[in-house]
Amino acid sequence: MRFFAGFLTGLVMGFVAVLLTTPQSGQDLQLKARSRFDEIVAESRRAAAERRAELENRLADMKAGRPV
C-alpha cells in the first residue's frame, strides 16, 4: 500500500512539475494534445479500413475458390 501511495504521489508531483515548467500556455498544450489525438484516431481508422478491405478481398477470393 505504501508503494502505491508513493507511486501516486510521484506521479502527481511529476505532472505538476511538467505543467509548471512547460514553455507553452495550458490552452496551447491542450490544442496540441487534441490535435495529436485526432491524428492518431484518424490514422487508426484508416488502418482499420485498409485491413477490413484486405480481409474482405481475401474472403471473396476464398468464396470464389481462388487460392489465398
N, C-alpha and C positions, 0 to 999 in steps of 0.2 A: 504494500500500500504506500509506503514511503517513496519507493522508486517512482510509482505512478504520479504521486503528488509533486515530486521533484521534476519529473519529466514535463508535466503540465506547467509548472512554474517557469521552467527554462523556455518552453515553447512560447508562453505569453511574453516573457521578457525579450526574447528574440524578435517576436513580432513587433513589439513596441519600439525596439531599437531600430529596426528596419524602417518603420514609419517615421521615426524622428530624424533619421539620417538620410532619407531619400531626397534627392535634389528636385523632385517633382512635387507638385501640389497633389493633394488627395484626389481631386477631381480628374487631373491628368492621368494619374496612376489608374484610376477606375476605368477611364476611357480606353487606355492601352490594354488593360486586362480584359475588358469586354470585347475589344477588337480581336485580340488573340484568341479568346474563347470562341468567338464567332467563326474565325478562320479554321480552328480545329474541328468545330461541328460541321462546317461546310465540307472540309476535306474528308471527314469520316463518312458523311452522307454520300459523297462522290465515290469513295472507295467501296462502300456497301452496294451502291447501284452498279458499279462495274462488276463486282463479284456476283451479284444476282444475275446480271446479264450473262456472264460466263457460265454460271450453273444452269441457267435456263437453256442456253445453247447446247450444253452437254446433255441435258435431259432430252432435248429434241433429237439430238443425234442418236441417243440410246433408243428412243422410241422408234426412230426410222431404221434401226438395225445397223447403223454405221458404227465402226469401231471407234472407241474413245481413246 
